[in-house]
Amino acid sequence: MTLLDGQCLCGQCRLSGEGPALKAVHCQCTDCQKLSGAGHKVNVIVAKGSVHLTGPVTTFKSTADSGNENSRTFCANCGTQMLRTNSGMPDVAIIHAGTLNNPANVTPSAVIWNKSAVVWDYCDPKLPVFPEAPT
């Protein structure tokens, strides 16, 4: 099993990676709050094309706070978000750490979109914090 192996809640969609994560971040944007039902979500950033999905999927597109288009791929059966791309980051894809079979192998290195943080959300205070996504 590689670092990037994962699956959805019902197990019908699976992802597998050919390489390590480039980085992981806590994201406190309002989209991630809505998707996680919490104050942030851990996003695992990988090289685009390095992760492959199998199973029944559907895609939802929306405009991010940055103005870029997000394309989210979900399990068509249980609704778990499996993978996301963003038009402003054409060389990467984003996996949600909770879908990984071994999420403990990923260590977030920063907190992004902190300007949307809710007061009760906690992230490691030793991490660098960015009001939006760093360039």
Buried (B, 14 or more C-beta within 10 A) or exposed (E): EBBBBBBBEBEBBBBBBEEBBEBBBBBBBEBBBEBBEEBBBBBBBBBBEBBEBEBEBEEEEEEBBBEBEBBBBBBBBEEBBBBBBBBEBEEBBBBBBBBBBEBEBBEBEBBBBBEBBEEEBEBEEEBEBBEEBEE
